[in-house]
Amino acid sequence: MITVRDATAQDAQALAEIYNYAVQHTTAIWNETCVDVQNRAQWISERQKAGFPVLVACAAQGVVVGYASYGPWRLFEGYRYTVEHSVYVRANCQKRGIGRLLMQALIERAKAAGLHVMVAGIEAENAPSCRLHAQLGFVQAGTMRQVGTKFGRWLDLSFMTLNLE
């Protein structure tokens, strides 16, 4: 059974492992630099102090198998009711509904916070993520061609949005 809870500093090691795997092996994150435990602990703290959730999905014995969060879409005041989210699941735990569970919890938090729109920025060839978002009610908002690069190739960024009201 998978449970979802708020992250703590003790989850930083697991978050760093999940994040670093995505950095090293996927185009889900367009960074090429891995992070350490201190970086993730600081990230958790900063997000939570700013009023944004950081959620973790835990399997048996409390093992963290995924995480999700949202933060500002853009920093201008006019965007204050719009957030962009991220969700990551351990590679060996994918396709088990964990991403969906995290996303559903994150959407509920955003609604409870009185937010209006949630934005997803997804590498355009990431069909499983696009499919999950569509199943949760996100709609295609556009694709920006070749705006990023990783592993020696240009990447397209698809945007999907969910109206939370």
Long-range contacts (C-beta under 8 A, 24 or more apart in sequence): 1-59, 1-60, 2-57, 2-58, 2-59, 2-65, 2-96, 2-97, 2-98, 2-101, 3-57, 3-58, 4-55, 4-56, 4-57, 4-58, 4-101, 4-102, 4-105, 5-55, 5-56, 5-58, 6-48, 6-53, 6-54, 6-55, 6-56, 7-44, 7-48, 7-54, 7-55, 7-56, 7-67, 8-44, 9-41, 9-44, 9-45, 11-40, 11-44, 11-56, 11-64, 11-67, 12-37, 12-38, 12-40, 12-41, 12-44, 13-37, 13-40, 14-56, 14-63, 14-64, 14-67, 15-40, 15-43, 15-44, 15-56, 15-64, 15-67, 16-40, 17-90, 18-64, 18-66, 18-67, 18-88, 18-89, 18-90, 19-88, 21-90, 21-91, 22-88, 25-91, 27-123, 27-125, 27-126, 27-150, 27-151, 27-155, 28-88, 28-123, 28-126, 28-129, 29-88, 30-123, 30-148, 30-149, 30-150, 30-155, 32-150, 47-71, 51-113, 52-83, 53-106, 53-109, 55-102, 55-105, 55-106, 55-109, 57-89, 57-98, 57-101, 57-102, 59-93, 65-89, 65-90, 65-93, 65-98, 66-90, 66-93, 66-98, 66-99, 66-102, 67-102, 68-102, 68-103, 68-105, 68-106, 69-106, 70-106, 70-109, 70-110, 70-118, 73-117, 73-119, 81-114, 81-115, 81-116, 81-117, 82-115, 82-116, 82-117, 82-118, 82-119, 83-110, 83-115, 83-117, 83-118, 83-119, 84-118, 84-119, 84-120, 84-121, 85-110, 85-118, 85-119, 85-120, 94-128, 95-128, 99-129, 99-132, 100-132, 100-135, 100-136, 103-132, 103-133, 103-136, 104-136, 107-136, 107-162, 107-164, 110-164, 111-164, 111-165, 115-164, 116-163, 116-164, 116-165, 117-161, 117-162, 117-163, 117-164, 118-161, 118-162, 118-164, 119-159, 119-160, 119-161, 120-159, 120-160, 120-161, 120-162, 121-157, 121-158, 121-159, 122-157, 122-158, 122-159, 122-160, 123-148, 123-155, 123-156, 123-157, 123-158, 124-155, 124-156, 124-157, 124-158, 125-155, 125-156, 130-158, 130-160, 133-160, 133-162, 134-160, 136-162, 137-162, 138-162
